[in-house]
């Protein structure tokens, strides 16, 4: 059974964009519909993959434009 595609994200970039916007992890997590713990894990590199729906919500919560790919380490890939 194949797993759904995921996005490999760069946690340091997520943190940098969030901090430049002057927003807390709790504010961004709530706006993205993800837990603060999950966002912390992404920012600290414990988690590196996101499914498409939460990725899009985080992207939007950070105020990024549709063509902005700064959060990505690589193009969408299959989780192994």
N, CA, C and O atoms as CSV, one atom per row, in Angstrom:
chain,resi,resn,atom,element,x,y,z
A,1,UNK,N,N,0.837,-1.176,0.000
A,1,UNK,CA,C,0.000,0.000,0.000
A,1,UNK,C,C,0.890,1.252,0.000
A,1,UNK,O,O,1.784,1.394,0.834
A,2,UNK,N,N,0.631,2.132,-0.932
A,2,UNK,CA,C,1.429,3.345,-1.027
A,2,UNK,C,C,0.967,4.384,-0.017
A,2,UNK,O,O,-0.223,4.521,0.265
A,3,UNK,N,N,1.942,5.111,0.519
A,3,UNK,CA,C,1.626,6.213,1.434
A,3,UNK,C,C,1.404,7.471,0.605
A,3,UNK,O,O,1.925,7.595,-0.503
A,4,UNK,N,N,0.628,8.402,1.150
A,4,UNK,CA,C,0.406,9.644,0.406
A,4,UNK,C,C,1.689,10.451,0.300
A,4,UNK,O,O,2.582,10.314,1.136
A,5,UNK,N,N,1.789,11.296,-0.728
A,5,UNK,CA,C,2.996,12.113,-0.874
A,5,UNK,C,C,3.130,13.082,0.297
A,5,UNK,O,O,2.143,13.495,0.905
A,6,UNK,N,N,4.363,13.426,0.590
A,6,UNK,CA,C,4.625,14.379,1.665
A,6,UNK,C,C,5.556,15.466,1.151
A,6,UNK,O,O,6.191,15.321,0.107
A,7,UNK,N,N,5.622,16.550,1.900
A,7,UNK,CA,C,6.532,17.640,1.606
A,7,UNK,C,C,7.643,17.601,2.645
A,7,UNK,O,O,7.374,17.545,3.845
A,8,UNK,N,N,8.890,17.630,2.189
A,8,UNK,CA,C,10.018,17.712,3.109
A,8,UNK,C,C,10.271,19.189,3.369
A,8,UNK,O,O,10.584,19.947,2.451
A,9,UNK,N,N,10.132,19.593,4.633
A,9,UNK,CA,C,10.223,21.009,4.982
A,9,UNK,C,C,11.506,21.321,5.744
A,9,UNK,O,O,12.130,20.444,6.343
A,10,UNK,N,N,11.877,22.589,5.703
A,10,UNK,CA,C,13.064,23.084,6.387
A,10,UNK,C,C,12.601,23.813,7.649
A,10,UNK,O,O,12.061,24.916,7.568
A,11,UNK,N,N,12.810,23.205,8.800
A,11,UNK,CA,C,12.348,23.756,10.067
A,11,UNK,C,C,12.961,25.093,10.414
A,11,UNK,O,O,12.290,25.948,10.992
A,12,UNK,N,N,14.230,25.291,10.071
A,12,UNK,CA,C,14.891,26.564,10.370
A,12,UNK,C,C,14.233,27.702,9.604
A,12,UNK,O,O,14.120,28.814,10.121
A,13,UNK,N,N,13.802,27.437,8.391
A,13,UNK,CA,C,13.125,28.455,7.588
A,13,UNK,C,C,11.743,28.740,8.175
A,13,UNK,O,O,11.321,29.895,8.242
A,14,UNK,N,N,11.046,27.702,8.596
A,14,UNK,CA,C,9.733,27.897,9.225
A,14,UNK,C,C,9.889,28.823,10.432
A,14,UNK,O,O,9.154,29.800,10.574
A,15,UNK,N,N,10.848,28.506,11.295
A,15,UNK,CA,C,11.079,29.310,12.493
A,15,UNK,C,C,11.446,30.749,12.123
A,15,UNK,O,O,10.917,31.692,12.712
A,16,UNK,N,N,12.332,30.921,11.167
A,16,UNK,CA,C,12.773,32.247,10.761
A,16,UNK,C,C,11.611,33.099,10.243
A,16,UNK,O,O,11.474,34.260,10.629
A,17,UNK,N,N,10.793,32.539,9.391
A,17,UNK,CA,C,9.648,33.278,8.845
A,17,UNK,C,C,8.668,33.622,9.955
A,17,UNK,O,O,8.146,34.735,10.004
A,18,UNK,N,N,8.417,32.672,10.846
A,18,UNK,CA,C,7.493,32.915,11.968
A,18,UNK,C,C,8.018,34.038,12.854
A,18,UNK,O,O,7.268,34.937,13.234
A,19,UNK,N,N,9.293,33.986,13.180
A,19,UNK,CA,C,9.868,34.987,14.070
A,19,UNK,C,C,9.933,36.364,13.405
A,19,UNK,O,O,9.700,37.378,14.064
A,20,UNK,N,N,10.243,36.409,12.116
A,20,UNK,CA,C,10.264,37.684,11.396
A,20,UNK,C,C,8.882,38.332,11.398
A,20,UNK,O,O,8.760,39.557,11.388
A,21,UNK,N,N,7.851,37.504,11.412
A,21,UNK,CA,C,6.475,38.012,11.453
A,21,UNK,C,C,6.071,38.406,12.873
A,21,UNK,O,O,4.999,38.978,13.074
A,22,UNK,N,N,6.926,38.104,13.864
A,22,UNK,CA,C,6.629,38.443,15.249
A,22,UNK,C,C,5.508,37.621,15.845
A,22,UNK,O,O,4.749,38.108,16.683
A,23,UNK,N,N,5.403,36.370,15.411
A,23,UNK,CA,C,4.312,35.509,15.884
A,23,UNK,C,C,4.872,34.360,16.712
A,23,UNK,O,O,5.974,33.870,16.467
A,24,UNK,N,N,4.088,33.946,17.692
A,24,UNK,CA,C,4.488,32.833,18.553
A,24,UNK,C,C,4.134,31.503,17.894
A,24,UNK,O,O,3.354,31.446,16.943
A,25,UNK,N,N,4.725,30.442,18.422
A,25,UNK,CA,C,4.395,29.120,17.900
A,25,UNK,C,C,2.925,28.807,18.132
A,25,UNK,O,O,2.286,28.186,17.282
A,26,UNK,N,N,2.381,29.225,19.263
A,26,UNK,CA,C,0.972,28.931,19.527
A,26,UNK,C,C,0.051,29.659,18.548
A,26,UNK,O,O,-0.956,29.097,18.117
A,27,UNK,N,N,0.381,30.900,18.192
A,27,UNK,CA,C,-0.431,31.660,17.232
A,27,UNK,C,C,-0.418,30.995,15.857
A,27,UNK,O,O,-1.468,30.804,15.242
A,28,UNK,N,N,0.765,30.648,15.385
A,28,UNK,CA,C,0.882,30.053,14.056
A,28,UNK,C,C,0.260,28.657,14.031
A,28,UNK,O,O,-0.432,28.298,13.079
A,29,UNK,N,N,0.507,27.877,15.075
A,29,UNK,CA,C,-0.073,26.533,15.126
A,29,UNK,C,C,-1.594,26.592,15.099
A,29,UNK,O,O,-2.237,25.830,14.376
A,30,UNK,N,N,-2.164,27.489,15.883
A,30,UNK,CA,C,-3.623,27.611,15.903
A,30,UNK,C,C,-4.153,28.038,14.531
A,30,UNK,O,O,-5.144,27.490,14.047
A,31,UNK,N,N,-3.498,29.006,13.916
A,31,UNK,CA,C,-3.929,29.479,12.598
A,31,UNK,C,C,-3.810,28.391,11.534
A,31,UNK,O,O,-4.587,28.361,10.579
A,32,UNK,N,N,-2.830,27.495,11.702
A,32,UNK,CA,C,-2.603,26.418,10.735
A,32,UNK,C,C,-3.404,25.162,11.043
A,32,UNK,O,O,-3.436,24.230,10.239
A,33,UNK,N,N,-4.048,25.132,12.201
A,33,UNK,CA,C,-4.816,23.947,12.576
A,33,UNK,C,C,-3.944,22.753,12.910
A,33,UNK,O,O,-4.331,21.606,12.686
A,34,UNK,N,N,-2.756,23.030,13.452
A,34,UNK,CA,C,-1.857,21.960,13.895
A,34,UNK,C,C,-1.514,22.219,15.356
A,34,UNK,O,O,-1.743,23.313,15.871
A,35,UNK,N,N,-0.970,21.219,16.012
A,35,UNK,CA,C,-0.635,21.411,17.419
A,35,UNK,C,C,0.662,22.203,17.542
A,35,UNK,O,O,1.499,22.200,16.639
A,36,UNK,N,N,0.807,22.870,18.662
A,36,UNK,CA,C,2.031,23.618,18.938
A,36,UNK,C,C,3.206,22.645,19.014
A,36,UNK,O,O,4.307,22.963,18.564
A,37,UNK,N,N,2.978,21.488,19.568
A,37,UNK,CA,C,4.037,20.480,19.672
A,37,UNK,C,C,4.523,20.054,18.286
A,37,UNK,O,O,5.726,19.931,18.055
A,38,UNK,N,N,3.584,19.831,17.369
A,38,UNK,CA,C,3.940,19.453,16.000
A,38,UNK,C,C,4.760,20.562,15.342
A,38,UNK,O,O,5.769,20.282,14.694
A,39,UNK,N,N,4.338,21.811,15.501
A,39,UNK,CA,C,5.083,22.932,14.936
A,39,UNK,C,C,6.486,23.003,15.549
A,39,UNK,O,O,7.461,23.230,14.833
A,40,UNK,N,N,6.592,22.812,16.855
A,40,UNK,CA,C,7.911,22.792,17.505
A,40,UNK,C,C,8.788,21.686,16.928
A,40,UNK,O,O,9.978,21.894,16.687
A,41,UNK,N,N,8.204,20.514,16.707
A,41,UNK,CA,C,8.965,19.394,16.148
A,41,UNK,C,C,9.438,19.715,14.737
A,41,UNK,O,O,10.556,19.358,14.364
A,42,UNK,N,N,8.607,20.381,13.955
A,42,UNK,CA,C,9.025,20.789,12.611
A,42,UNK,C,C,10.178,21.782,12.687
A,42,UNK,O,O,11.192,21.623,12.007
A,43,UNK,N,N,10.017,22.797,13.510
A,43,UNK,CA,C,11.038,23.843,13.618
A,43,UNK,C,C,12.369,23.299,14.133
A,43,UNK,O,O,13.430,23.780,13.734
A,44,UNK,N,N,12.320,22.313,15.005
A,44,UNK,CA,C,13.542,21.749,15.595
A,44,UNK,C,C,14.124,20.591,14.792
A,44,UNK,O,O,15.159,20.035,15.160
A,45,UNK,N,N,13.463,20.226,13.698
A,45,UNK,CA,C,13.982,19.174,12.835
A,45,UNK,C,C,13.669,17.759,13.259
A,45,UNK,O,O,14.154,16.812,12.639
A,46,UNK,N,N,12.865,17.585,14.311
A,46,UNK,CA,C,12.481,16.226,14.723
A,46,UNK,C,C,11.524,15.619,13.714
A,46,UNK,O,O,11.527,14.409,13.490
A,47,UNK,N,N,10.711,16.459,13.112
A,47,UNK,CA,C,9.808,16.051,12.029
A,47,UNK,C,C,10.225,16.833,10.800
A,47,UNK,O,O,10.472,18.036,10.876
A,48,UNK,N,N,10.304,16.151,9.670
A,48,UNK,CA,C,10.749,16.822,8.452
A,48,UNK,C,C,9.758,16.695,7.314
A,48,UNK,O,O,9.931,17.325,6.271
A,49,UNK,N,N,8.729,15.899,7.495
A,49,UNK,CA,C,7.761,15.683,6.431
A,49,UNK,C,C,6.370,16.110,6.883
A,49,UNK,O,O,5.960,15.893,8.023
A,50,UNK,N,N,5.665,16.724,5.944
A,50,UNK,CA,C,4.283,17.132,6.209
A,50,UNK,C,C,3.402,16.623,5.072
A,50,UNK,O,O,3.810,16.604,3.910
A,51,UNK,N,N,2.215,16.220,5.421
A,51,UNK,CA,C,1.233,15.866,4.395
A,51,UNK,C,C,0.733,17.154,3.747
A,51,UNK,O,O,0.851,18.232,4.331
A,52,UNK,N,N,0.178,17.043,2.546
A,52,UNK,CA,C,-0.220,18.245,1.808
A,52,UNK,C,C,-1.170,19.189,2.540
A,52,UNK,O,O,-0.939,20.398,2.525
A,53,UNK,N,N,-2.216,18.695,3.174
A,53,UNK,CA,C,-3.197,19.590,3.807
A,53,UNK,C,C,-2.586,20.431,4.932
A,53,UNK,O,O,-2.758,21.650,4.921
A,54,UNK,N,N,-1.877,19.836,5.906
A,54,UNK,CA,C,-1.266,20.667,6.935
A,54,UNK,C,C,-0.184,21.595,6.386
A,54,UNK,O,O,0.003,22.705,6.885
A,55,UNK,N,N,0.527,21.133,5.357
A,55,UNK,CA,C,1.539,21.990,4.736
A,55,UNK,C,C,0.899,23.256,4.169
A,55,UNK,O,O,1.393,24.361,4.391
A,56,UNK,N,N,-0.192,23.090,3.444
A,56,UNK,CA,C,-0.884,24.240,2.847
A,56,UNK,C,C,-1.405,25.173,3.938
A,56,UNK,O,O,-1.311,26.393,3.807
A,57,UNK,N,N,-1.952,24.610,5.009
A,57,UNK,CA,C,-2.470,25.447,6.106
A,57,UNK,C,C,-1.337,26.215,6.791
A,57,UNK,O,O,-1.507,27.386,7.130
A,58,UNK,N,N,-0.177,25.569,7.000
A,58,UNK,CA,C,0.966,26.251,7.607
A,58,UNK,C,C,1.477,27.347,6.677
A,58,UNK,O,O,1.770,28.459,7.118
A,59,UNK,N,N,1.578,27.032,5.418
A,59,UNK,CA,C,2.019,27.985,4.403
A,59,UNK,C,C,1.138,29.233,4.441
A,59,UNK,O,O,1.641,30.356,4.415
A,60,UNK,N,N,-0.165,29.031,4.502
A,60,UNK,CA,C,-1.122,30.134,4.559
A,60,UNK,C,C,-1.008,30.893,5.876
A,60,UNK,O,O,-1.037,32.124,5.889
A,61,UNK,N,N,-0.880,30.171,6.978
A,61,UNK,CA,C,-0.788,30.798,8.301
A,61,UNK,C,C,0.449,31.692,8.410
A,61,UNK,O,O,0.443,32.679,9.145
A,62,UNK,N,N,1.501,31.346,7.682
A,62,UNK,CA,C,2.720,32.145,7.699
A,62,UNK,C,C,2.648,33.317,6.709
A,62,UNK,O,O,3.579,34.118,6.618
A,63,UNK,N,N,1.544,33.407,5.977
A,63,UNK,CA,C,1.335,34.523,5.058
A,63,UNK,C,C,2.161,34.450,3.789
A,63,UNK,O,O,2.491,35.480,3.201
A,64,UNK,N,N,2.498,33.239,3.361
A,64,UNK,CA,C,3.322,33.078,2.171
A,64,UNK,C,C,2.451,33.012,0.922
A,64,UNK,O,O,1.336,32.493,0.955
A,65,UNK,N,N,2.970,33.541,-0.165
A,65,UNK,CA,C,2.262,33.514,-1.436
A,65,UNK,C,C,2.234,32.120,-2.027
A,65,UNK,O,O,3.015,31.259,-1.622
A,66,UNK,N,N,1.344,31.886,-2.979
A,66,UNK,CA,C,1.179,30.536,-3.540
A,66,UNK,C,C,2.423,29.977,-4.232
A,66,UNK,O,O,2.597,28.760,-4.296
A,67,UNK,N,N,3.279,30.840,-4.743
A,67,UNK,CA,C,4.478,30.369,-5.440
A,67,UNK,C,C,5.722,30.353,-4.557
A,67,UNK,O,O,6.815,30.043,-5.031
A,68,UNK,N,N,5.565,30.679,-3.294
A,68,UNK,CA,C,6.697,30.733,-2.366
A,68,UNK,C,C,7.046,29.322,-1.919
A,68,UNK,O,O,6.221,28.641,-1.310
A,69,UNK,N,N,8.252,28.881,-2.214
A,69,UNK,CA,C,8.683,27.516,-1.875
A,69,UNK,C,C,9.756,27.488,-0.787
A,69,UNK,O,O,10.440,26.478,-0.620
A,70,UNK,N,N,9.907,28.579,-0.051
A,70,UNK,CA,C,10.978,28.639,0.953
A,70,UNK,C,C,10.864,27.574,2.033
A,70,UNK,O,O,11.881,27.179,2.603
A,71,UNK,N,N,9.665,27.098,2.333
A,71,UNK,CA,C,9.519,26.101,3.392
A,71,UNK,C,C,10.046,24.731,2.993
A,71,UNK,O,O,10.313,23.892,3.854
A,72,UNK,N,N,10.197,24.502,1.710
A,72,UNK,CA,C,10.560,23.180,1.218
A,72,UNK,C,C,12.062,22.939,1.211
A,72,UNK,O,O,12.845,23.814,0.841
A,73,UNK,N,N,12.447,21.741,1.625
A,73,UNK,CA,C,13.817,21.278,1.439
A,73,UNK,C,C,13.949,20.689,0.042
A,73,UNK,O,O,14.969,20.854,-0.626
A,74,UNK,N,N,12.889,19.996,-0.387
A,74,UNK,CA,C,12.873,19.331,-1.695
A,74,UNK,C,C,11.441,19.350,-2.199
A,74,UNK,O,O,10.526,19.769,-1.491
A,75,UNK,N,N,11.260,18.897,-3.417
A,75,UNK,CA,C,9.920,18.768,-3.996
A,75,UNK,C,C,9.166,17.659,-3.267
A,75,UNK,O,O,9.785,16.854,-2.571
A,76,UNK,N,N,7.830,17.600,-3.413
A,76,UNK,CA,C,7.079,16.516,-2.756
A,76,UNK,C,C,7.677,15.161,-3.113
A,76,UNK,O,O,8.111,14.927,-4.241
A,77,UNK,N,N,7.687,14.296,-2.140
A,77,UNK,CA,C,8.254,12.971,-2.366
A,77,UNK,C,C,7.442,11.938,-1.611
A,77,UNK,O,O,6.636,12.273,-0.743
A,78,UNK,N,N,7.662,10.696,-1.947
A,78,UNK,CA,C,7.006,9.614,-1.230
A,78,UNK,C,C,7.738,9.389,0.079
A,78,UNK,O,O,8.969,9.375,0.112
A,79,UNK,N,N,7.002,9.215,1.138
A,79,UNK,CA,C,7.611,8.903,2.433
A,79,UNK,C,C,8.117,7.467,2.387
A,79,UNK,O,O,7.461,6.580,1.841
A,80,UNK,N,N,9.267,7.258,2.954
A,80,UNK,CA,C,9.855,5.914,2.923
A,80,UNK,C,C,9.764,5.266,4.262
A,80,UNK,O,O,10.208,4.130,4.430
